[in-house]
Amino acid sequence: MCSSPSRKPNSALAVPITELFHRVKSLRKNFSRPIPDQHIVVWSCSGGTGLEFKLQDNQARLRGKGSSWLISNRIHDNIENHYHARVVQRHTIDWELVKGWFRHCRATHSTTCGHRQSLAVPDIQVIDCSSRKIVQLPENLQFAALSYCWGRSQGPPVFELRLSIPMSPVVEDAMIVTRKLGLEYLWVDRHCIDQSDPTTKHTLIQRMDQIYHNAVITIIDAAGADPYYGLPGVSRTGRRPQDTVYKEGQKLVSIPNMREEISSSKWGRRGWTYQEGLLSRRRLVFTETQVYFQCLEQHFCESLSVPMGNVSRSYQRAAENLMQHTQAFPSQGVGTLPKHIFVRLREYHLRRLSHDSDILYAFTGILHHFIRRKPPTYHIWGVPFIRMISANGKDLVQDQFLIALLWLPGDDWKGTKLTRRTGFPSWSWTGWRGVVGIQAGHDVANTSSVVKNVGVSIVREGIEPLTVAQYVTQLLAEDYNIHRYSTSLHMTGWVTYVRLIQSLQLNRSNSDLSDRGSKSTIDIYDESVKHRLCQAHVMTHYVQGQPIPTPEDLYKRKWPVLLYFGLSGVLHGIILREVGQTVYEKLGVLPHLEVDLQPSSSPQGPEHCYLHKRSYGSSLQPLKLHCERKSIILR
């Protein structure tokens, strides 16, 4: 409908829009998720920002941003340069349209979507869609990959050299799609990995990023909760009908919000599928309403005709909100900068895993992607860090890892109780359930790139402990296999003891303060005088509903802190909880404390010293913070 943005909606238009909303709500009345405020946009097919409405008191009122779009399917003379709606057939896919998207990407995006990694996967097995045999992928031949939800009803995978007839609907439909696109080979994890061979299985899991990145396209089932639903529109499973409104002889067609539709699907909530979608260069997504295509440059869907040729910049700007409405994945895939890994972690933590043991495996492909970037971002048990060289040529990779250990759960961690994940270290996000993204250590401490007077080594069975630099070299030589290394770090440094007291800014009980995300002001003691110096961040976790440490312990005991000496007398530190003789877990972070740069000696010997804080206490009796040199195991 060609409407001017300056015009107010008239009652004739308001009535059918209101009816549409009621129909949409009635269709969704059995959904478990609450229906948000209903917004709608009537967008001009010849350009312009469109009229945006919200349903209020059975009236369609002019409103702000829209979350549902109605687009006219009226055909214009210069249709190739205009957006317009398409009517999606319930049981039939327009394969020429889909193949056109695929061809367009391959022809015009060679420098981005055409870039492949060297496929270092020995003897990768694929399905020959013609013979149904499991065969070794012929050298340099292209293949499609399938991403779907396994569901809970399947038995243990049985590796067969020839697929039975019939297979699950999603696999049968994926083979049809593969051949429709002019391809012969399809990779499906359940059928192309010998699950009974732990060595092969582990190798392929470690290289999942290469498999999905090197697939010429990834077929995604975002409709079914298991393999038995099938890909809508391909064979037996139909699509949900579009919502439409007829106005003045033309049809206004509802354009779904693809990000919402895909993210709310079972596929969009599962942990394993997260990296499969992001690592792919091209994605062909089957939802309950339509087929959606997104590569690293563009995205298309069946219900909206998008001009592939040149259009004016003003027209592109006018259509920007509409195109964002129909975009499901980040434009550049996984990301290009080290900071993007923290965006990916936040998104990943919103997904669900059936098995705690998969927490790192299901994110391994993302981690490997960042290792291969320039500059590379390494990790130890999921904790990301970069390698820096100082102006005088010193390798600061150990400093970077130590600063990375100061991470905290993201800003919205308050109010959700943390629990510990067995088998993973407390100093890594993998060791904590309930974390939603992480705040990087650099941001927590606002620190420099230098950490002095702290040593750390990584343990691997059968060899001497490694420095961080040696670990990075080994990791690169062994295909990034972190599982060969211990979850314990051997650390040496200065340790002091602090007492936590309730922050004056928090008007809550001790019980409330044990909640995850509480900030407690640190009270640091010398031998005789108590001084409030700075704030700490404490990560209390729960076991069978009880906080550890308990509120009584949290505020009555003194807690060890492994101190980081930075520049200009600035200290940071990891607050520790003792779990064995010289064995500790991470309890929290001391983000910032300023002391005099030079420590003084102690009569207790060279393994003891005092740090001075002259701005506290009287000029005759400045604060003296007692420290002891210790070797600890952080696990």
N, C-alpha and C positions, 0 to 999 in steps of 0.2 A: 504494500500500500504506500503510495507516494505522499507522505505527510510532511508538512513543514514543522520543524522543531518548535517554532514559536506559537503554533496553534494549540488551543486547549482541546482536550478530548471531548467529543460531544456525546450525548446520552445514547445515540444510536450505536456508537462504537462501544460504549461502556457495557451495554447489556450483553453482547456476545462474549466480550472478554470475561465478564463476571461468570457467565455460564461455563466458559472454558475452565476457569479456576475450580468451580464446583465439580466439574467432570474429572479434572485431574485429581482433586482430593478424594473423590469417591473411588477412583482407580487405585489410590494409594492407601485406602483406609486400613488395610491389613498389614501395612508396613510397620515393623517394630520401631523404626526411627521416627522421632517427631518431625512433623512437617514444619519447616521454617516459614517466616513471613513470605507470602507469595508476591513476587515481583514479575513483571512482564515488560518486554520491549517490543513495540511495533516499529520495525526498522524500514526505512525507505530503500527500496531495491535499487534506486538510481543514485544513491549516495545520501549523506546526511547522518546526523547522530541518532535520529529516531526519537519517538515518544516513549517514555518509560512510565509504567504504572505500578501501583500497589493496590491489592484488594483490601479495602477498608469498609466495613459496614455495608457489604454488598454493593459497593461503588468502586469503579475503576478510577483511581485518582492519580494525577501526575506525581511522579516520585523520582527518587534518585536512581542509583545503579540497579540494573535489572539482573535477575537470576534465571529468568526464562525469556525466550525470544520467540516472537512470531514474525516470520518472514514471508513476504508475498512470493508466490510462484508464477507471477505474471511474466511473460516472456517479452523482452525488449528487442528492438532491431539490432542493437550492438550488444548482444547477450554475453559475448565472451569477455567483455570488460565490466560486467556488473555481477554482483552477488544476487542470487535468488534461491528460493527454496526448491527442494525436490520432494516428491512424494515417494516414500520408500515402500516397496512391495513387501508384503509380510513374508512371503515364502520364496521370493526370488531375488537374487543379488545381481546387480548390473555389473557383470564381470568385465565388460569392456571399460567401464568407468574405473574399476579398481586397478585393472592392468594399466590404464592410462596414468594413474598416480605413480605406479611402480616404474613405468618407462620414463616418465618425466623426471623422477629423482635420479635414475641411473644415467640419464642423458645430460642433466644440467648440474648435478651436485658431485661431480667426480672428485673434487679436492677435499670434500668433507665426508659425505656419506659413502664415497667410493674407497676411502682409505681403510685398508685392512692391516691387522698385525700379522706377523709371521706365526702361523698356527703350529705351535710347539706341542701338539698333542699326538703322541705316537699311535698310529693305527686307529684313528677315530672311526667308530662304527656308525653307520647311518642306515635308514630304511630306504631301500630302492622301491619307490612307490609303484612301479610297474610290476615287478616280480614279487613284492612283499617280503623280500629277503633282507636280512641284516648283513650288510656288506661293508668292507673297508672303503672309506671315501676315496674315490680316484683323485690323484694329485691335481690340484688347481681347479677342481670342479666346485661349483657353487652348491650350497644347500640351504634349506630353510630349517628353522628351529621352532619347536612348539613349547609354549609356556602355559601351564594350566594348573589347576588344583588337583592334587591326588585324591583328596577326600579320605574318609576313614573306613570305607567299606571294602577296600581292596585287600587281598591277601598279600603275602610276601611276593615281591617281583620274581618271576622266573625268566631267566635269559634264554631266548629261543632264536635260532638262526633263521627261522621263517615265521612270520606272523600268522596266527590262526585266523580263521574266518568265522564270524566277524570279530573285529577288535572292538574296544570301547568306542562309542560314537564320536568322542572328541578326536581320537586318533584316526578313525576312518574319515571324518570330515577334514582333518588337517591334511591328509594325503590327497583328497580331492582339491583342496585349495592350492597345495604345492604344484600339482599338475596344471591347474588353471593358470597359474602364474608362469608357466613354461619351465618349471624346475622338475628334477627327477628325484632328488634326495631330500630326506627329512630326518632331522635329529630329534629324538624324544628320549628324555633321560631314563624313563622307566624301561624302555626297550633297547636302548643303545648303550647302557652301562651294565656290565655284569655285576649285579649287586652282591653276588656270592664271592667275588674276588675283591677282598679289602684293599689290596695294593692298587689295582686298577681304579676302583671306586674313589679312593683317596686322591689319586693323581688327577682324575677328571674333575673332582670337586675343586682342587687347587687351581685348575685351569678353566673354571666355568666362565671367567671373563673373556677368555679367548674364544670359547665356543660360541657364546651369544654375540660377541662383537664381530666375529668372522662370518656368522650366518648372514646371507645376503638379505634375509628378512626374517623376522620373528613373528609367528602366528600366535596371538594371545587370546585365550578363552576368558573373557571377562563377564560371561553370562552364567556359567555353571559353577556349582559348588563341588563338583566331582567330575570324573571323566564320562559320566553316563548321560549328561544333558546334551552334549553336542554343540556345534557352532551354529547359532541361529542364522537361518537363511540358506545354509549350505545343502542340507538334505531334509531331515524329518522335523527339525525344530524351527518353528516360525518366530517372527519378531513381534514385539508389542506394537499395536497400531499407533500411529502418530495422532496427537491432538491437533485439531484443525478448527478454524473459524471461517465461515463464508461471509464476505462483506462486499456489497456492491459488485457482485458478479465475479469476484476473484477469491481465491483461497489463501488464507494465512496459515502457514504451517509452523508448528512448534519445533524449535531447534533445541535439542537437549544440551545441557551443560555437560560436556564430555569429561571434564576433570572430576566433577561430582559423581557422574554415573560410573566411571571406572574406579575411582577411589573408594566408593561405597560398595563395590562388588566384593565377593569372597576373594577373588584374585587380588583386588586392590588392598586387602587387609592382611594377606598372608606374608610372612617374613621372607620365605625363600623366593617368592616371585618378584620382590622389590628389585634385586639386582638384575634379574633376567630382563625386566622391562627397560631399566636404565642403560644397561650395557649394550643394548641392541642399537644398530645404526638405523634400521627401519623396522617399524612395528605395524602390523595389521591386526587391529583389535576388533573382536566380535563381541558386541554388547547385545542386550535384549532389544534394542531399538534400531541399530544400524551397524555398518562397518565403518571403522575409523582408521586412518592411516597417518602416521607421523614419522618423519625422518629427522635428521639434524637441522634441516633448513625450513621445512614447511609441514603443514598438516591439512588434511582433507577429511570430510565425512560425507556419507551418502545423502544426508538431508539438506546439505548446503552446497550450492555450486559456487566455487571460488575461482575467479579468473586466474589463469596461469600466465597470461601475457602481461604486458606493461600497462599499468594503470597510473593515474596521476597521484602525486604525493598527498594532495588534499583528500582524495578518495580513500587512500590507504589510511590516513589519519582518522577519517570518519568511521572506517570499518574496524579500527583497532580494538574497541571493546568487544565487538562481535567476534573477532578472531581469538581474542583471549578467552572468551566464553567457550569456544570450541577447542581449546588447546589443553591436552591432558598431561603432557610430560614436559620437563624443562627443555628449553630450546636447544641447548648444547649438550644434552645428555647428562653424563655423570658430573662433569665440571672440568674446569681448566686450571684453577688456582688452588693452592693448598687450603685456603679458608673454606672452599666449597665442601670439603669433607665433613665439616661440622654441620652444614645444611643437610647433607645426606644422612648423617647420624641422627639428626632430629627426625627426619622423615622415617627412617628405618625403625626407630624406637616406637613409632605409632603402629607398627605392624605386629602380628602375632605369630608365635612359633609353637608348634606342638611339643617340641622337645627342647629343654634348656640347653642341652649339649650342642645345639645347632647355632647358638647365638653368634659365634664368630664365623663358622662355616658359611652361614647364609649372607654374610657381609664381606667374605673374602674377596670376591670378584671386584667389589668397589675399592677395597684396600689395594689390590693389585693394580687397578687402573691408576691410582695416584702414585704408586711406586714408579710406574712407567712414564709419568709426566715429567716435564722439565720446568722448574726444578722438581725432583722427586720428593714425595712425602712418604717416609718410612713409618713403620709401626712395630711395637712390641706388645703382643697380646691385645691388639686393637688400639693402643694409645698412639695417636699420630704425632710425628715430630719431623722436622726438616733438618737438613745438614747445612751449616753455615761455615764459612771461612772468614776469620777476622781480617782486618786491614794488614796486620803483620803476618798473615799466613797461617794462623793457628786454626786447627780443626775444632769447631765448637759443637760437634754433633752430640757429645755427652751432655754439655750444658743444655742443649735444646731438649733432650729427653728428660733431664731432671726438671726443667721448667714445665714440660708437658705433664709430669706427674702431679702438678698442682691443680689439675682439672677439677671441676665441680659439676654436679648435675645442672641442667639448664635453668633459666630464670623462672620457669613455671613449676619448679619442683616442690614448692611449698604445698602442704596439705595432703600429699600422697605419701604413704608409708613405704619406705625402702625395705627390701629383704635381700639377703645375700644369695647368690647363685653358686652352688657348689661346683668345684672343679675349676674355678676361674679366680684370678687374683683380686684382692680388694683394691689394689692400686690401678685397676683397669675398669672401665665402664662395663665390660663384659661380666664382672663379678657382682653386679647389682641389678636386681629387678626393680622396676618402677621408675627408672631414669628415663627422662624424655629429653634427648639431646644432651650435649655436654658443653660447658663453658670452658674454652681453652685456657690452659695454665697461664699463658701470656696475658690473657685478659683478666684472669682472677687476680694475679699479682701485679699487673701493670709493670712488669719487670724488664730488665735489660736482658741481653743474650749471654750474660756471663754468670756462672755459678762457681764459687771458689770453696775449697776445703771440704768437698764432698766427693767421695769415690763410689762408683757403682759398677757391678759386673753382672753378666747374664750367665746363667748356669745351663750347661747341656751335658747330659750323661755321656761319660766316656772321654771327655776332653777337659782341659783346664778352663776355668771361668774366662769369659770373653769381655773385653771392653765393649762399649757401645759401637765404636768404630769397627772393631773386629766382627761384631755381630752383624753389622750392615753388610760387610764384605761377604760373610758366610751366607746371609740371607739371599743376596743376589746370586750367589753361586749355586744355591740349592732350591731355586724356584720358589722362594718366598715361603717356605714351609715352617711356620712359626711353631707348629705342634711338636717339633723336635726339641724345643727349649722348655726349661722349667718355668713354672709360674712364680717362682721365688727370685727376688733380687737380693744380691749381697751388697750391702751399703756400709760405708764407713764415713763418719762425720761427727760434728759436735752436736750433742744432745743436751737440752735443758728441760726443766719441768715447769709446767704452768698449771694454774687452777682456773677453771671456768666459772664465771658468775653470771647471773641474769643481766642482760642488757637493760639499761635504764629506759631505752626506747620501747621495750616490749612489756606490755601490761598483761602478762599471761602467767598462768600457774606453772610450777615446775613440771607438772605432767604435760601441759601443752608444749613446753619448751623441748620436750623430747621428740616432738614431731619432726619429720624430715623437713629441712629447709630453715630451721630456726637458727638465728644468729646469736651467739653468746659472746659477751665481752670477756676477753682474757684478762685475768688478774695475775700478774707475774710477781713472784716473791723473790726477794733476796733472803738472807738469813733472818732478818728481823722486821722488815717493813713491807707492807703490801702496796703495790702500785697498779693502777689500771692503765694499760698501755695501748691496746688496740683491740680490734674485733677478730674473731675467728669464725670459720664456717665448719659446722659439725654435721657429720652424716650418721645419724642414729639409724640402726636397722632393727627389724622386728623378727622375733622367733616365737611362733605360736601366740601371736598377739602381744607379746611383751617386748618392751624396748631394750636394746642393748647398745650402750650401757643404760642402766636404769637412771631415772632422774636423781636418785640419791647418790649413785656413783658419779654421775656426770658432774655434779657440783661439789662433791666432797673430796674426791681424789685429786691428786696431781697427775697430769698427763705428760708423757714424754713428747718432745718435739724435735725432729731432726732438722737442724737449721741449715739454710742456704745462705752463704755469704755472697751478697752481690756487690755492686759498686757503691762508693760513697757512704758506707756504713748502713746500707739497707739490708734487712734480713727478711727471708721468707722461710716457710717451713711446712713439713708434713706432720700433723698431729697423729700420734700413734696410739694403738691399743695393744697391750701385751697379751699374747695368746700362748706363750711358751717361753722357755729360757732363751733369751736373745731373739725371739721370734715375735713379730708384730704385724698388725694389720693397719690399714689406713683408716683413721677416724675422722679426719678433717684437714683443713688447711689454715695456716697462719699466713695471711696474704701480704702483710707489710708491717715492718717494725724498724725504726731507725735507732741505731746505737752508734757509739763512738767507733771509729774505724779500727783502732788498735786494741785488741784484748790485752788484759794484764795477766800476769802469771798467778798461780795459786800455790799456797804452801803444800797442797795435796800432791803436787808433782806435775810433770809435763803433760799428763793426760787430762788435766783440769785447767780451767781458765775462768776469768771473769770478763763479761762484757759490761761496759759502762754506759749509762744513760743519764747525762749530767743535767738535762732539762727537767728531770723528775727528782723529787726529794730536795733536801736543803743543799746549799752549795758545799757544806762541810761533809755531807753524807749522801753523795749521789747513789743512784741505784746501781747495784752490782749484781749482774745476772750470772749465776754459776752455771758453767757448761762442763760436760765431760765427753772426752773422745771415746766413741764406741763403734764397734762393728756389730751390725744387726742383719737379720734376715727379714725382708719385707715380703709378705705373701698375700 
